[in-house]
Structure formats: structure tokens, C-alpha cells
Amino acid sequence: MPLTTRTRVLAIAAAGAVLAAIAVGYTVRAAGRADPGPPAASRVAPANTPGLYLRTATGTVAAQQVSPAGRRDTALSCHRFYASGGTAVCLTTKPGLPPRTRALVLDGELRTRQTVDFGGTPNRARVSPSGRMVSWTVFVSGDSYATSAFSTRTGILDTRTGYLIKNMEPIQLYLDGRRVRAPDVNYWGVTFTRDDNRFYATASTGGRTYLIEGDLRAWTARNLRTNVECPSLSPDGSRIAFKKRVRDGADNPWQLHVLDLATMRETPLADTRSVDDQAAWLDDRTVAYAVPDADGSPDIWSVPADGSGTPRLVSRGASSPSMVPATE
């Protein structure tokens, strides 16, 4: 597995720059708020307690238990948060220029096990179902190919071995069986399978986005479908929720869809608002995601994964949903 990254020097197609610029907008607005500061010890249920975990509008992580109803804040503050399998990851920002991010890997009691510092602005975070693998995506500036001045960088950490991939761009990418060596390749939105080796993610190159399936041990990835961003694997491993570009431009460009991996049939979900988020599965039938309200503050909504029903408000003034089921 490669241990270094390559320098990228060519120009990306204009369409790819538009995608990055639109995606950056929401993240930069969120990061522009006051930094919530370093996390402290939790005051409520640990990350292995069943329930919905989320980030409030003030930046704190909260637990919204299924029963009894209600939300309880922790003392943990993050720009992005995700919990699974008794492990959680909290992305915070560090002061100064250029922007810097710190990833805190937390145990089931939300105590810090490891910290990783790297450049960029927090965007996505995921933990594998077992809690072993952790991933994050940040926006970075300064890549010479990115005409919008922003691109993405995705890291992966094996919490069992300590092996850290700060930038997964050197992975061997194959599009329709042909090796791609273009310097404009970006990855974001990793979601892991239960074997802690295979994963799905978005890759972009030449102004197009692809759903890729990756193999960490083989250090390879192959495309499965075009026009897929921010995939999220269902608990049973059979489907992927993702945001699909349904129109050009910055006005409501994305709609959530679910892809059946066995048939490759995709289903549009009932919420027709633009969703710029990596959805989270509440169970095998329901996905949750954040949508900004009229004031720009995100709320968490849910919708059935089969395309039926109507959107339901789950938690106001919140983002970064992750459901810890009773079986973990």
C-alpha cells in the first residue's frame, strides 16, 4: 500500500470545479462560525449506548435517545461527528491559516484514544460498523489543478493497527477496467462494509463523479456507476443511499437516491429538496440527513428508503446524524 502521495499539477475540467465550488459553500459557511474548541469528557450516554447522535447548532454533540424522547447535550464539540461500533470520530478546526483540522478518535465512552492533525476544512466523517476503521474528508486549497481553489482530501485510519492513510489519492483507480493516472482525481465520502476491508466512496476526475468500490488490502478501486456522491451503505450491506445531481447549477442540484447493489436499480427518495449531505441510515428502512432551513441552520430529516412516504423532521437545529443500534 503506498505510503506517500503524488504532486498534482494539471488543470481540472471546468465542470469539476463547479462541483467542488458548490460543495465547498455549505462547508465553508459552517466552518466560518466560531470554533467550538477542544472536546471535553462526555456528560451523557456513551457512544455505545443505543440512540441517535447528532451535532447541534452550537457545535456540541448530543444524544437523542429513542426512549425516552428528548435530546441531551454532551461536553463534546465538533464540526463533524459520527459514531458506530463503540468508536466515534470528532472533527474540529485548529486556529490559523491555512485551515487545519484535528480528528479525535474516541472510544465508547467518548474518551479520546488518538488525535490526527492535517490540513483542510472538515466535511465528512465515517466509522465502520465494527468501529475499527475511521475515515474523514476535508476541503483543501492550493492544489494547482483546482481552478476553484478547493479540492478534497480523504484519510483512513485503522484503529486496531494504527495504520494511517492521510491521503488516499494514490490508490489504484480503474474506470471501466482501465487504470486512471490523472492528477485531478479526488475522493470523498467513504462508507465501509462489515469486513473492514471493502469500502465505497465517490471519485471525481475529468468533471465527472463515480461510485467506486475499494479494496484496502489490494489498494485498488473500481467504478460501479456515474453521478453518485457521498454514498452511505445500509446496515444490511445491500443498498447505498447517495446524493445525485439532477440539475446543473447551484440551485437545488441534488436529490437523494438509493441504489440496490444487486440489481443496480436506483430509486429517488421522497424529499425533493436539494440535500448536500452524506445520509445516515437509521435502520434498513430509513435514512436521515441534514437540510438547512431558511436561516441556513441545518435540521435533521428522515425519509423511507424505498421512495415512499414524506420527509419527517427528526431534530431541529442539528446535523451529522449517526444511529447506534441496540445490537452494537
C-alpha positions as CSV (number, residue, x, y, z in Angstrom):
1,M,0.0,0.0,0.0
2,P,1.6,3.3,-1.0
3,L,2.9,5.4,1.9
4,T,3.3,8.7,0.0
5,T,1.2,11.0,-2.1
6,R,1.9,12.4,-5.5
7,T,2.1,16.0,-6.6
8,R,-0.7,17.1,-8.9
9,V,-0.1,19.8,-11.5
10,L,-2.6,19.8,-14.3
11,A,-5.9,21.7,-14.7
12,I,-9.3,20.0,-13.9
13,A,-12.2,20.4,-16.3
14,A,-14.5,23.4,-15.5
15,A,-17.4,21.1,-14.6
16,G,-15.4,19.5,-11.9
17,A,-14.5,22.9,-10.4
18,V,-18.2,23.8,-10.3
19,L,-19.0,20.7,-8.3
20,A,-16.3,21.5,-5.8
21,A,-17.2,25.1,-5.5
22,I,-20.9,24.3,-4.8
23,A,-20.0,21.6,-2.2
24,V,-17.5,23.9,-0.5
25,G,-20.1,26.6,0.0
26,Y,-22.0,24.8,2.8
27,T,-18.9,23.6,4.5
28,V,-17.1,27.0,4.5
29,R,-20.2,28.6,6.0
30,A,-20.3,26.1,8.8
31,A,-16.6,26.3,9.4
32,G,-16.8,30.1,9.5
33,R,-18.7,30.0,12.7
34,A,-16.8,30.2,16.0
35,D,-14.6,27.2,16.6
36,P,-16.3,25.1,19.3
37,G,-12.9,24.4,20.8
38,P,-11.3,21.2,22.1
39,P,-13.7,18.4,23.2
40,A,-14.0,17.5,26.9
41,A,-15.4,14.4,28.7
42,S,-18.9,13.4,27.9
43,R,-21.7,14.2,30.4
44,V,-24.3,11.8,28.9
45,A,-24.7,8.4,27.3
46,P,-21.6,6.9,25.8
47,A,-21.2,6.3,22.0
48,N,-22.1,2.6,22.5
49,T,-25.5,3.5,24.1
50,P,-28.3,3.0,21.6
51,G,-29.8,6.1,20.1
52,L,-29.3,8.9,17.6
53,Y,-26.2,11.0,17.9
54,L,-26.0,14.4,16.3
55,R,-24.3,17.8,16.2
56,T,-26.3,20.7,17.5
57,A,-26.4,24.2,16.0
58,T,-24.0,25.3,18.8
59,G,-21.5,22.7,17.8
60,T,-22.0,20.3,20.7
61,V,-22.7,16.6,20.2
62,A,-26.0,15.4,21.6
63,A,-27.7,12.1,22.2
64,Q,-31.3,11.9,21.2
65,Q,-32.5,8.6,22.8
66,V,-35.3,6.6,21.2
67,S,-37.0,6.2,24.6
68,P,-37.4,8.4,26.5
69,A,-37.7,11.1,23.9
70,G,-35.6,14.3,24.1
71,R,-32.1,15.5,23.4
72,R,-29.2,15.6,25.9
73,D,-26.0,17.6,25.1
74,T,-22.6,16.2,25.8
75,A,-19.5,18.3,26.6
76,L,-18.1,17.3,23.2
77,S,-17.8,19.9,20.5
78,C,-17.2,19.0,16.8
79,H,-17.6,20.4,13.3
80,R,-18.5,16.8,12.1
81,F,-19.2,13.7,14.2
82,Y,-20.0,10.1,13.6
83,A,-20.3,7.0,15.9
84,S,-20.5,3.3,15.2
85,G,-19.3,0.0,16.8
86,G,-18.2,1.7,20.0
87,T,-16.0,4.2,18.2
88,A,-16.6,7.8,17.3
89,V,-14.8,10.4,15.3
90,C,-15.0,14.1,16.0
91,L,-13.6,16.7,13.5
92,T,-12.6,20.0,15.0
93,T,-10.8,23.0,13.4
94,K,-7.5,24.5,14.6
95,P,-6.8,28.2,14.6
96,G,-4.6,29.8,11.9
97,L,-4.1,29.9,8.2
98,P,-4.2,27.8,6.1
99,P,-7.1,26.0,7.7
100,R,-6.2,22.9,9.8
101,T,-8.4,20.0,11.1
102,R,-7.9,17.7,14.1
103,A,-9.6,14.3,14.1
104,L,-10.3,12.9,17.5
105,V,-10.9,9.2,17.6
106,L,-13.0,8.4,20.6
107,D,-13.9,5.2,22.5
108,G,-17.3,4.0,23.5
109,E,-17.3,6.5,26.5
110,L,-16.4,9.3,24.2
111,R,-12.8,9.5,25.6
112,T,-10.0,10.5,23.2
113,R,-8.0,7.5,22.0
114,Q,-6.0,9.2,19.3
115,T,-5.6,12.5,17.6
116,V,-4.6,13.2,14.0
117,D,-3.8,16.7,12.6
118,F,-4.0,17.6,8.9
119,G,-4.7,20.5,6.6
120,G,-8.2,21.4,5.4
121,T,-11.7,22.3,6.5
122,P,-13.9,19.4,7.9
123,N,-16.5,18.0,5.6
124,R,-17.4,14.3,6.0
125,A,-16.7,11.6,8.7
126,R,-17.5,7.9,8.9
127,V,-16.7,4.9,11.2
128,S,-17.1,1.2,10.0
129,P,-19.8,-0.9,11.6
130,S,-17.2,-2.7,13.7
131,G,-15.7,0.6,15.0
132,R,-12.3,-0.4,13.6
133,M,-12.0,1.8,10.5
134,V,-12.3,5.6,10.6
135,S,-12.4,8.0,7.7
136,W,-12.7,11.7,7.1
137,T,-12.9,14.1,4.2
138,V,-11.7,17.8,4.2
139,F,-11.7,20.6,1.7
140,V,-8.2,21.9,1.0
141,S,-6.9,24.8,-1.0
142,G,-3.8,25.3,-3.1
143,D,-3.9,22.3,-5.5
144,S,-2.8,23.8,-8.8
145,Y,-5.4,21.8,-10.8
146,A,-8.3,23.1,-8.8
147,T,-9.4,26.3,-10.6
148,S,-12.0,26.9,-7.8
149,A,-9.0,26.9,-5.3
150,F,-10.6,24.0,-3.4
151,S,-10.3,20.2,-3.7
152,T,-10.9,17.3,-1.3
153,R,-8.6,15.1,0.7
154,T,-9.7,11.9,2.4
155,G,-7.9,10.0,5.1
156,I,-8.4,6.5,6.6
157,L,-7.2,5.2,10.0
158,D,-7.1,1.6,11.1
159,T,-7.7,1.9,14.9
160,R,-6.6,-1.7,15.5
161,T,-3.1,-1.4,13.9
162,G,-2.7,2.3,13.9
163,Y,-2.0,2.4,10.2
164,L,-2.9,5.9,8.9
165,I,-3.6,7.0,5.3
166,K,-3.6,10.7,5.3
167,N,-4.5,11.0,1.6
168,M,-6.0,8.1,-0.3
169,E,-5.4,9.6,-3.8
170,P,-2.6,7.2,-4.7
171,I,-5.0,4.2,-4.6
172,Q,-5.0,2.5,-8.0
173,L,-8.3,3.6,-9.6
174,Y,-9.8,1.7,-12.5
175,L,-12.6,3.2,-14.7
176,D,-14.3,0.5,-16.8
177,G,-11.2,-1.7,-16.4
178,R,-8.6,1.0,-17.4
179,R,-6.1,2.4,-14.9
180,V,-6.5,6.1,-14.3
181,R,-3.4,8.2,-13.6
182,A,-5.0,11.7,-13.9
183,P,-3.7,14.2,-11.4
184,D,-7.2,15.6,-10.8
185,V,-8.6,12.5,-9.1
186,N,-10.4,13.3,-5.9
187,Y,-12.1,11.1,-3.3
188,W,-14.7,11.8,-0.7
189,G,-17.5,10.3,1.4
190,V,-16.1,6.9,2.3
191,T,-18.5,4.3,3.7
192,F,-17.3,0.9,5.0
193,T,-18.5,-2.6,4.7
194,R,-18.6,-5.0,7.6
195,D,-15.4,-6.8,6.7
196,D,-13.3,-3.6,7.4
197,N,-11.6,-4.0,4.1
198,R,-14.0,-3.1,1.3
199,F,-15.5,0.4,1.1
200,Y,-17.5,2.6,-1.2
201,A,-16.7,6.3,-2.0
202,T,-17.1,9.0,-4.5
203,A,-14.3,9.6,-7.0
204,S,-14.1,12.5,-9.4
205,T,-12.0,13.1,-12.4
206,G,-12.4,14.9,-15.7
207,G,-15.5,16.7,-14.3
208,R,-17.5,13.5,-13.6
209,T,-18.3,11.7,-10.4
210,Y,-18.3,8.0,-9.9
211,L,-19.3,5.5,-7.2
212,I,-16.3,3.4,-6.6
213,E,-15.8,0.1,-4.7
214,G,-12.4,-0.1,-3.0
215,D,-10.3,-2.8,-1.5
216,L,-7.8,-1.6,1.1
217,R,-5.6,-4.7,1.2
218,A,-5.3,-4.8,-2.6
219,W,-5.1,-1.0,-2.7
220,T,-7.4,-0.8,-5.7
221,A,-10.7,0.8,-6.6
222,R,-13.1,0.4,-9.5
223,N,-16.1,2.3,-10.7
224,L,-19.6,1.0,-10.4
225,R,-21.8,3.9,-11.5
226,T,-21.6,7.6,-12.6
227,N,-23.2,10.6,-10.9
228,V,-23.0,9.3,-7.3
229,E,-21.8,11.5,-4.4
230,C,-21.5,10.8,-0.7
231,P,-22.5,7.2,-0.6
232,S,-23.8,5.6,2.6
233,L,-24.1,1.8,2.9
234,S,-27.2,0.4,4.5
235,P,-26.9,-1.7,7.7
236,D,-27.6,-4.9,5.8
237,G,-25.0,-4.0,3.2
238,S,-27.4,-4.3,0.3
239,R,-28.1,-0.7,-0.7
240,I,-26.4,2.7,-0.9
241,A,-28.0,6.0,-0.2
242,F,-26.4,8.8,-2.2
243,K,-27.0,12.3,-3.5
244,K,-27.4,12.5,-7.3
245,R,-27.1,15.6,-9.4
246,V,-30.4,16.1,-11.0
247,R,-29.9,19.6,-12.5
248,D,-26.9,21.8,-13.3
249,G,-26.1,25.0,-11.4
250,A,-26.1,25.9,-7.8
251,D,-29.9,26.0,-7.3
252,N,-31.2,22.7,-5.8
253,P,-28.8,20.5,-7.7
254,W,-29.0,17.2,-5.7
255,Q,-31.7,14.7,-4.8
256,L,-31.3,11.7,-2.5
257,H,-31.5,8.3,-4.2
258,V,-31.0,4.7,-3.0
259,L,-29.1,2.2,-5.2
260,D,-29.7,-1.6,-4.9
261,L,-26.2,-3.1,-5.3
262,A,-27.6,-6.5,-6.6
263,T,-29.7,-5.0,-9.4
264,M,-28.0,-1.6,-9.8
265,R,-31.5,-0.1,-9.8
266,E,-31.8,3.3,-8.2
267,T,-34.8,4.8,-6.5
268,P,-35.4,8.6,-5.9
269,L,-36.4,9.3,-2.4
270,A,-39.5,11.4,-1.5
271,D,-37.7,14.5,-0.4
272,T,-37.2,16.7,-3.5
273,R,-35.3,19.4,-1.7
274,S,-31.6,19.6,-2.5
275,V,-29.6,17.6,0.0
276,D,-25.9,18.4,0.3
277,D,-25.1,15.7,2.9
278,Q,-23.8,12.2,3.4
279,A,-27.0,10.5,4.5
280,A,-27.0,8.1,7.5
281,W,-29.2,5.0,7.9
282,L,-31.4,5.0,11.0
283,D,-32.3,1.4,10.2
284,D,-32.6,-0.7,7.0
285,R,-35.8,1.1,6.0
286,T,-35.0,4.8,6.8
287,V,-32.3,7.3,6.0
288,A,-31.6,10.6,7.8
289,Y,-29.8,13.7,6.5
290,A,-29.4,17.4,7.2
291,V,-31.1,20.2,5.2
292,P,-30.5,23.9,6.0
293,D,-33.6,25.9,7.0
294,A,-34.4,29.4,5.7
295,D,-31.8,30.9,8.1
296,G,-29.1,28.5,7.0
297,S,-29.2,26.4,10.2
298,P,-29.4,22.7,9.4
299,D,-32.2,20.4,10.6
300,I,-32.2,16.6,10.5
301,W,-34.9,14.9,8.5
302,S,-35.7,11.3,7.6
303,V,-37.4,9.6,4.7
304,P,-38.2,6.0,3.8
305,A,-35.5,4.3,1.8
306,D,-38.0,2.8,-0.7
307,G,-39.1,6.1,-2.2
308,S,-42.4,6.1,-0.4
309,G,-43.8,8.4,2.3
310,T,-42.9,12.0,3.0
311,P,-40.0,13.7,4.8
312,R,-40.2,13.8,8.6
313,L,-38.4,16.2,10.9
314,V,-36.2,14.3,13.3
315,S,-34.3,17.0,15.1
316,R,-34.3,20.8,14.7
317,G,-31.0,22.7,14.7
318,A,-28.9,19.6,14.1
319,S,-26.6,17.8,11.7
320,S,-24.2,14.9,11.5
321,P,-26.7,12.2,12.4
322,S,-25.5,8.7,13.3
323,M,-27.6,5.9,14.7
324,V,-26.1,3.5,17.2
325,P,-28.5,0.5,17.2
326,A,-29.3,-1.7,20.2
327,T,-27.3,-4.6,18.8
328,E,-23.9,-2.8,19.0
